Amino acid sequence: MINATTNAGLAAYRAAQAGISRPAAPSVSGGEAASGAGSFGQVIGQTLGNVVAAGREADAQSVRAISGEGSVTDLALAVSKAELALQTTVALRDKMVQSYQDIMRMSI
């Protein structure tokens, strides 16, 4: 009973995961490609894409661990990486909001 429920849940989770659209990688155009640097928006977009990828890898490791194909060590490592990436993203977001608020309080 439990095994059948687990398999049904695992199949539903895999179907939902497959249905999630992946964000397109930001493209670098013209002169930016020669220098290797992109705009600020492109860098932020690429960084957020990496955070999403870390989360998806943690999800994939979870599915493998539930189905008995993966190891607990790989799962713990993937979850730790995803957690660290998310914490870093939140800290950067907070810092950018704080900087914006400081700029808005400046007198002209």
Secondary structure, DSSP 8 states (H G I E B T S, - for coil): -HHHHHHHHHHHHHHHHHHS---------HHHHHHT---HHHHHHHHHHHHHHHHHHHHHHHHHHHHTSS-HHHHHHHHHHHHHHHHHHHHHHHHHHHHHHHHHHS--
